[in-house]
């Protein structure tokens, strides 16, 4: 497998739109010199063919009541998030922001073993570079995460399976996080691959877990199970798997019965005291833009793709293990 490298002058001329959109998704720009984000293989694994195209919805909304929605990610086999998903997610976020009756939304997954994972490396580069900035002035993915945090609607991440990269950052952007003790895995894996996370975890994690534990999660780049995530404050609580849905559903139903204005005002004041500013998120983009140009990041993402990232279920399920092996190369 050969992931072709661009000259450094090419990086200097890449549009800021692409780099910022790529940053949240942990998309290593130096690996993008070819027509697609993944080099061709002579015998693709069958899982890669299951990645849906633009025609198939990857996100669906179940309006359980006017006040309570479930937003479900359904992009088998691994719930990988790609440029084709961004317009779908934008529509969901816009609807969350503007529906006058909605009070609470729960993000969950229909794909066993995967809540939401990393970026899809196979689409043509133009599908990322052509995306416009969002309403906040940030680029599409960070924009949507900031808007979810600031919306007058309560957001909850119900985590069963892996929340890696984009999945972890969506969970961190949500107001509350609840996890399966047996089946949830949270991960910020980027430092293990040689680059800086760009989706806001440096700004959000210390506010949740404290400086030392945030550095452990970010610099250790290892998988965090539901039980440890609860102890650290990465999630609100973890539950035995059969108790997770009943708890979240009961909490959401309870909140959905309260006054919408009281919910929105209370959340706004909590946000004022606790959310990172947009410039803090922007600083992450700058660090990512610098770090992805380093040869070590180019080498490591290429190695992961050779190992089977996006095609091999074992790589996707044990990403923390495989990023550690990179240090042996």
C-alpha positions as CSV (number, residue, x, y, z in Angstrom):
1,X,0.0,0.0,0.0
2,X,1.4,3.4,-0.9
3,X,-0.1,6.6,0.6
4,X,1.5,9.3,-1.5
5,X,2.8,12.4,0.2
6,X,2.3,16.0,-1.0
7,X,5.1,18.5,-1.0
8,X,5.1,21.0,1.9
9,X,4.3,23.8,-0.5
10,X,1.0,22.0,-1.3
11,X,0.0,22.1,2.4
12,X,0.6,25.8,2.5
13,X,-2.0,26.3,-0.3
14,X,-4.7,23.9,1.0
15,X,-7.9,25.7,1.7
16,X,-8.6,26.4,5.4
17,X,-12.1,24.9,4.7
18,X,-10.6,21.5,4.1
19,X,-8.1,21.6,7.0
20,X,-10.7,22.6,9.6
21,X,-13.3,20.1,8.4
22,X,-10.6,17.5,8.4
23,X,-9.3,18.4,11.8
24,X,-12.4,17.4,13.8
25,X,-12.5,14.2,12.0
26,X,-8.9,13.4,12.5
27,X,-8.3,13.4,8.8
28,X,-4.5,13.4,8.2
29,X,-4.2,15.8,5.3
30,X,-0.7,14.7,4.2
31,X,-2.2,11.3,3.3
32,X,-4.5,12.9,0.8
33,X,-2.2,13.3,-2.2
34,X,-4.1,10.7,-4.2
35,X,-7.5,10.7,-5.7
36,X,-9.1,9.2,-2.6
37,X,-8.3,9.2,1.1
38,X,-7.4,5.5,1.1
39,X,-5.0,3.8,-1.3
40,X,-6.4,1.0,-3.5
41,X,-5.9,-2.6,-2.4
42,X,-5.8,-5.6,-4.7
43,X,-8.4,-7.5,-2.6
44,X,-10.6,-5.3,-0.6
45,X,-12.1,-6.8,2.6
46,X,-15.9,-7.3,2.3
47,X,-16.7,-4.9,5.1
48,X,-15.6,-1.8,3.0
49,X,-18.4,-2.5,0.4
50,X,-20.9,-2.1,3.2
51,X,-20.1,1.6,3.5
52,X,-23.1,3.4,2.2
53,X,-23.1,6.0,-0.5
54,X,-24.9,9.3,-0.6
55,X,-28.2,7.7,-1.5
56,X,-28.6,5.9,1.8
57,X,-29.5,7.9,5.0
58,X,-26.9,7.4,7.7
59,X,-28.9,9.2,10.4
60,X,-32.5,8.9,11.3
61,X,-34.8,10.7,13.7
62,X,-37.4,8.9,15.8
63,X,-39.8,11.6,17.2
64,X,-41.0,9.7,20.2
65,X,-43.0,12.7,21.2
66,X,-43.0,16.4,20.0
67,X,-40.7,17.1,22.9
68,X,-38.4,14.0,22.8
69,X,-36.4,12.8,19.8
70,X,-33.9,9.9,19.3
71,X,-31.2,10.6,16.6
72,X,-29.7,7.3,15.5
73,X,-26.5,6.8,13.6
74,X,-26.9,3.9,11.2
75,X,-23.9,3.5,8.9
76,X,-22.8,-0.1,9.1
77,X,-20.4,-1.8,9.5
78,X,-18.5,0.7,11.7
79,X,-20.6,3.9,11.9
80,X,-17.7,5.8,10.1
81,X,-18.5,9.4,9.6
82,X,-17.6,10.9,6.2
83,X,-18.2,14.0,4.0
84,X,-21.4,12.5,2.7
85,X,-22.7,12.4,6.3
86,X,-22.1,16.1,7.0
87,X,-25.1,17.5,5.0
88,X,-27.3,14.9,6.7
89,X,-26.0,15.9,10.2
90,X,-26.4,19.6,9.3
91,X,-30.1,19.0,8.6
92,X,-30.5,17.2,11.9
93,X,-28.8,20.0,13.9
94,X,-30.8,22.7,12.1
95,X,-34.0,20.9,12.9
96,X,-33.0,20.5,16.6
97,X,-32.2,24.2,16.8
98,X,-35.5,25.4,15.2
99,X,-38.2,23.0,16.3
100,X,-40.4,25.0,18.8
101,X,-41.6,21.9,20.7
102,X,-38.4,19.9,21.1
103,X,-36.9,19.8,24.6
104,X,-34.5,16.9,24.6
105,X,-32.7,14.8,22.0
106,X,-30.8,11.5,22.6
107,X,-28.0,10.4,20.2
108,X,-27.6,6.7,19.9
109,X,-26.6,4.0,17.4
110,X,-28.2,1.1,15.4
111,X,-24.8,-0.5,14.6
112,X,-23.7,-3.1,17.1
113,X,-20.4,-2.4,18.7
114,X,-20.1,1.2,17.3
115,X,-21.6,4.4,18.6
116,X,-19.8,6.7,16.1
117,X,-16.2,6.4,15.0
118,X,-13.7,8.2,12.9
119,X,-13.7,9.8,9.4
120,X,-14.2,7.9,6.2
121,X,-10.9,8.0,4.3
122,X,-12.1,6.7,0.9
123,X,-14.2,9.6,-0.7
124,X,-12.5,11.9,-3.2
125,X,-10.8,14.9,-1.6
126,X,-13.2,17.4,-3.3
127,X,-16.0,16.1,-1.2
128,X,-14.3,17.5,1.9
129,X,-12.8,20.7,0.4
130,X,-16.1,21.8,-1.1
131,X,-17.9,22.0,2.2
132,X,-18.9,25.6,3.2
133,X,-18.3,27.0,6.7
134,X,-21.1,26.7,9.2
135,X,-23.3,29.3,10.9
136,X,-20.8,30.0,13.6
137,X,-18.0,30.7,11.1
138,X,-16.3,27.5,12.0
139,X,-16.1,24.7,9.5
140,X,-18.9,22.2,9.3
141,X,-18.1,19.6,11.9
142,X,-16.8,21.9,14.7
143,X,-19.6,24.2,13.8
144,X,-22.3,21.6,14.4
145,X,-20.8,20.4,17.6
146,X,-20.7,24.0,19.0
147,X,-24.3,24.5,18.0
148,X,-25.4,21.3,19.7
149,X,-23.7,22.4,22.9
150,X,-25.4,25.9,22.7
151,X,-28.8,24.8,21.5
152,X,-31.8,25.5,23.8
153,X,-32.5,21.7,23.6
154,X,-31.0,19.2,26.0
155,X,-28.6,16.7,24.3
156,X,-27.7,13.3,25.6
157,X,-25.2,10.7,24.2
158,X,-26.3,7.1,24.8
159,X,-23.0,5.3,24.3
160,X,-23.1,1.6,23.4
161,X,-20.0,0.5,21.4
162,X,-17.0,2.6,20.3
163,X,-17.1,6.4,20.5
164,X,-13.8,7.1,18.7
165,X,-12.6,10.5,17.3
166,X,-15.8,12.1,16.0
167,X,-17.9,9.9,18.3
168,X,-16.0,11.0,21.5
169,X,-16.2,14.6,20.4
170,X,-19.9,14.4,19.8
171,X,-20.3,12.9,23.2
172,X,-18.2,15.7,24.8
173,X,-20.3,18.3,23.0
174,X,-23.5,16.8,24.3
175,X,-24.9,18.0,27.6
176,X,-24.9,14.6,29.2
177,X,-23.3,11.2,28.5
178,X,-24.5,7.8,29.6
179,X,-22.6,4.6,28.8
180,X,-22.9,0.8,28.8
181,X,-20.5,-0.6,31.4
182,X,-19.8,-3.7,29.3
183,X,-20.0,-2.3,25.7
184,X,-19.0,1.4,25.7
185,X,-15.5,2.4,24.6
186,X,-14.4,6.1,24.4
187,X,-11.2,7.1,22.7
188,X,-9.2,10.1,21.6
189,X,-6.6,8.1,19.6
190,X,-4.9,10.9,17.7
191,X,-1.7,11.5,19.6
192,X,-1.0,7.7,19.3
193,X,-1.0,8.3,15.5
194,X,1.3,11.3,15.7
195,X,-1.0,14.3,15.5
196,X,-3.0,16.7,17.8
197,X,-6.8,16.2,18.2
198,X,-8.7,19.0,16.5
199,X,-12.3,18.5,17.6
200,X,-12.3,20.2,20.9
201,X,-11.3,17.5,23.5
202,X,-8.4,19.7,24.8
203,X,-11.0,22.4,25.7
204,X,-13.8,20.1,26.9
205,X,-12.2,17.2,28.7
206,X,-10.3,19.2,31.4
207,X,-13.6,20.9,32.4
208,X,-15.1,17.4,32.9
209,X,-12.4,15.3,34.3
210,X,-9.6,17.7,35.5
211,X,-6.3,18.4,33.9
212,X,-4.4,15.3,34.9
213,X,-7.0,12.9,33.7
214,X,-7.6,14.8,30.5
215,X,-3.9,14.5,29.7
216,X,-4.0,10.8,30.6
217,X,-6.9,10.3,28.1
218,X,-5.4,12.5,25.4
219,X,-1.7,11.6,25.6
220,X,-2.3,7.9,26.5
221,X,-4.5,7.6,23.4
222,X,-6.0,4.4,24.8
223,X,-9.4,2.9,25.0
224,X,-11.5,3.9,28.0
225,X,-14.3,1.5,29.0
226,X,-17.6,2.6,30.4
227,X,-16.7,1.9,34.0
228,X,-13.5,3.9,34.0
229,X,-15.2,6.7,32.0
230,X,-17.7,7.0,34.8
231,X,-15.0,7.1,37.5
232,X,-13.2,9.8,35.6
233,X,-16.2,11.9,34.8
234,X,-15.8,11.4,31.0
235,X,-19.5,10.2,31.2
236,X,-22.2,11.0,33.8
237,X,-22.9,7.4,34.6
238,X,-22.3,3.9,33.3
239,X,-24.9,1.2,33.6
240,X,-25.2,-2.6,33.1
241,X,-26.0,-2.8,29.4
242,X,-29.6,-3.9,30.0
243,X,-30.2,-0.9,32.3
244,X,-28.8,1.8,30.0
245,X,-31.8,2.3,27.7
246,X,-34.5,2.3,30.4
247,X,-32.6,4.9,32.4
248,X,-31.9,7.2,29.5
249,X,-35.5,6.9,28.2
250,X,-37.0,7.6,31.6
251,X,-34.7,10.6,32.1
252,X,-35.5,12.0,28.7
253,X,-39.3,11.5,29.2
254,X,-39.1,13.2,32.5
255,X,-37.2,16.3,31.1
256,X,-39.5,16.4,28.1
257,X,-42.4,17.1,30.5
258,X,-40.9,20.2,32.0
259,X,-41.3,23.8,30.8
260,X,-39.2,24.5,27.7
261,X,-38.3,28.0,28.6
262,X,-37.1,27.0,32.0
263,X,-35.0,24.2,30.4
264,X,-33.5,26.6,27.9
265,X,-32.7,29.4,30.4
266,X,-31.1,27.0,32.9
267,X,-29.0,25.4,30.2
268,X,-27.9,28.8,28.9
269,X,-26.6,29.8,32.3
270,X,-24.8,26.5,32.8
271,X,-23.3,26.9,29.3
272,X,-22.1,30.4,30.3
273,X,-20.2,28.9,33.3
274,X,-18.8,25.8,31.6
275,X,-18.5,25.8,27.8
276,X,-15.2,26.5,26.1
277,X,-15.3,29.6,23.8
278,X,-15.1,29.3,20.0
279,X,-11.5,30.7,20.0
280,X,-10.5,27.8,22.3
281,X,-11.9,25.4,19.7
282,X,-10.2,27.3,17.0
283,X,-6.8,26.9,18.7
284,X,-7.3,23.2,18.3
285,X,-7.7,23.6,14.6
286,X,-4.4,25.5,14.4
287,X,-2.5,22.8,16.3
288,X,-4.0,20.1,14.1
289,X,-3.1,22.0,10.9
290,X,0.5,22.1,12.0
291,X,0.7,18.6,13.3
292,X,-0.8,16.7,10.3
293,X,2.0,18.0,8.1
294,X,4.7,16.2,10.1
295,X,6.2,13.1,8.6
296,X,5.4,11.0,11.6
297,X,1.6,11.6,11.2
298,X,1.9,10.8,7.5
299,X,3.7,7.6,8.2
300,X,1.4,6.4,11.0
301,X,-1.9,6.9,9.3
302,X,-0.5,5.0,6.3
303,X,0.5,2.2,8.6
304,X,-3.0,2.0,10.1
305,X,-4.6,1.9,6.7
306,X,-2.2,-1.0,5.8
307,X,-3.2,-2.8,8.9
308,X,-6.9,-2.6,7.9
309,X,-8.4,0.6,9.3
310,X,-11.9,0.8,7.9
311,X,-11.9,-2.8,6.6
312,X,-10.8,-5.1,9.5
313,X,-13.3,-5.4,12.4
314,X,-10.4,-6.2,14.8
315,X,-8.6,-3.0,13.9
316,X,-11.7,-0.9,14.4
317,X,-12.6,-2.7,17.7
318,X,-9.1,-2.4,19.2
319,X,-7.8,0.9,17.8
320,X,-6.1,1.7,21.0
321,X,-4.0,-1.5,20.8
322,X,-3.1,-0.9,17.2
323,X,-2.0,2.7,17.6
324,X,0.4,1.5,20.4
325,X,2.0,-0.8,17.9
326,X,3.0,2.2,15.7
327,X,5.7,3.1,18.2
328,X,7.4,-0.2,17.4
329,X,7.9,0.7,13.8
